Structure formats: C-alpha cells, structure tokens
Amino acid sequence: MKLSDMFSTLAENARNFEQRATEWQSEMTSRNEDMMAGARKWQETALQRQEEVNKQVRTYFEDAGENVRSQWQTMQTAWEDQFQQMREKGEEMRASALKSGHFPDWAEAYAAQMVAFAQKMQDEAANAIAAATEARGSSGSGGSKTKKG
C-alpha cells in the first residue's frame, strides 16, 4: 500500500468516525430529552395522584377512631425507617458507582428502579383505597365513627 493511499484511508476512516460520533451524540441527546420529558410527565401525574391520595387520607383520618390513627402512625414510622434505609443503601451504591466510573449507567438504572418501585407503591395504594371503598360500601354505614377501629 502506498503512503498516500494509507493517508487517504485514514482520512476517510476519520471522517466516517466523526460522522458516526455525531449521529450517536444526536441519538443520545434525543433519547435523553425523551427520557426527561417522560420523567417530567410521570412526576406531574404522580403529584396529582399524591394530592388525591392525601385528600382521601385526610378524610379517612377525620372519620377514624383513635386506635386507627395509632396504627397508622406506627405503620407510617416503619415505612419512613425503611425508606431511609433504602436511601442510605442508594448513597453507598452511588459512591461505589462514582469510584468505578460507571455512574451514568448506574444513575439511569437507579432512576428506572425507583420509578418502578414508586409505581408498585401507587398500585398498592390504589388497591388499599379500593378495598376501603368496598368495605365501606358493604358495611352500609359510610363511615367508621360508630365502629371500633
């Protein structure tokens, strides 16, 4: 192979690489924008659902007896403790990912896992609300003031 052919081939390969790198960057930027838009939309929807749930919880508490409130507080404290443990474990994993140089991949996977977890919790909340609604409907009282909780 002639030296001029080798330079020509190297130049062509460099142009191809630059073109591919530009395409990859554009694709990654587009995918990142789509992911961010999806995350923003999910967050807006989650906030709306949370507001609805908070309203329902306040209504239930107004009708609930002292025993139910006490049980709820115990459950809430346990959940908060578990959530704190998850956050601490996440911080340990984040530090490890930063040290290993795999932070972007880890952060993306962590975000996906947290969204999936939040959706499971929302499903659990929806099931609990449905069960409460069904129980209230079958009791015929529409409230729990006369019941012992």
C-alpha positions in Angstrom: 0.0 0.0 0.0 1.3 3.4 -0.9 1.7 6.0 1.8 -0.7 8.3 0.0 -3.3 5.6 0.0 -2.8 4.9 3.7 -3.3 8.6 4.5 -6.4 8.7 2.3 -7.8 5.6 4.0 -7.0 7.1 7.4 -8.7 10.4 6.5 -11.8 8.5 5.2 -11.9 6.4 8.4 -11.6 9.6 10.5 -14.5 11.2 8.5 -16.6 8.1 9.0 -15.9 8.1 12.7 -16.7 11.8 13.1 -20.0 11.2 11.2 -20.9 8.2 13.4 -19.9 10.1 16.6 -22.2 13.0 15.6 -25.0 10.6 14.8 -24.5 8.8 18.2 -24.4 12.1 20.1 -27.6 13.2 18.3 -29.3 9.9 19.1 -28.2 10.1 22.8 -29.4 13.7 23.1 -32.7 12.8 21.6 -33.1 9.8 23.8 -32.1 11.8 26.9 -34.7 14.5 26.0 -37.4 11.8 25.6 -36.5 10.3 28.9 -36.5 13.7 30.7 -39.9 14.6 29.1 -41.3 11.2 30.2 -39.9 11.7 33.7 -41.5 15.2 33.9 -44.8 13.9 32.8 -44.7 11.0 35.2 -43.8 13.4 38.0 -46.7 15.7 37.2 -49.1 12.7 37.2 -47.6 11.4 40.4 -48.1 14.8 42.1 -51.7 14.9 41.1 -52.3 11.3 42.3 -50.5 12.2 45.6 -52.7 15.2 46.1 -55.8 13.0 45.6 -54.5 10.3 48.0 -53.6 13.0 50.6 -57.2 14.3 50.4 -58.6 10.8 50.9 -56.3 10.1 53.8 -57.3 13.4 55.5 -61.0 12.4 55.0 -60.3 8.9 56.5 -58.5 10.4 59.4 -61.3 12.7 60.2 -63.7 9.7 60.4 -61.2 7.3 62.0 -61.1 6.4 65.7 -58.0 6.8 67.9 -57.0 3.2 67.5 -56.8 3.5 63.7 -54.8 6.7 64.0 -52.4 5.0 66.3 -52.0 2.0 64.0 -51.5 4.4 61.0 -48.8 6.3 62.9 -46.9 3.0 63.7 -47.1 2.0 60.1 -46.0 5.4 58.8 -43.0 5.3 61.1 -42.0 1.9 59.9 -42.3 3.0 56.2 -40.2 6.1 56.9 -37.5 4.0 58.5 -37.4 1.6 55.6 -37.3 4.5 53.1 -34.3 6.0 55.0 -32.5 2.6 54.8 -33.1 2.5 51.1 -31.7 6.0 50.6 -28.6 5.1 52.7 -28.0 2.0 50.6 -28.6 4.0 47.4 -25.9 6.5 48.6 -23.5 3.7 49.2 -24.1 2.3 45.7 -23.8 5.8 44.2 -20.4 6.3 45.8 -19.3 2.9 44.5 -20.5 3.7 41.0 -18.7 7.1 41.1 -15.4 5.4 42.1 -15.8 2.7 39.4 -16.6 5.2 36.6 -19.9 3.7 35.8 -22.1 6.4 37.4 -24.1 7.4 34.3 -25.2 3.7 33.8 -25.9 3.3 37.5 -27.9 6.5 37.8 -30.1 5.6 34.8 -30.7 2.1 36.2 -31.3 3.5 39.7 -33.9 6.1 38.4 -35.7 3.3 36.5 -35.8 1.1 39.6 -37.1 4.0 41.7 -39.8 4.8 39.2 -40.8 1.1 39.1 -40.9 1.0 42.9 -43.0 4.1 43.1 -45.5 2.7 40.6 -45.7 -0.5 42.7 -46.4 1.6 45.8 -49.1 3.6 43.9 -50.7 0.3 42.8 -50.7 -0.8 46.5 -52.3 2.4 47.5 -55.0 2.1 44.7 -55.7 -1.5 46.0 -56.0 -0.2 49.5 -58.4 2.5 48.5 -60.5 0.1 46.5 -60.6 -2.3 49.5 -61.6 0.5 51.8 -64.3 1.7 49.4 -65.6 -1.8 49.1 -65.6 -2.3 52.8 -67.4 1.0 53.4 -70.0 0.1 50.8 -70.7 -3.4 52.2 -71.0 -2.0 55.8 -73.7 0.4 54.7 -72.6 3.0 57.3 -70.4 5.1 55.0 -68.1 6.0 57.9 -66.3 4.5 60.8 -67.3 6.7 63.7 -69.6 4.1 65.2 -67.1 1.3 64.7 -64.2 0.4 66.9 -61.0 0.8 64.8 
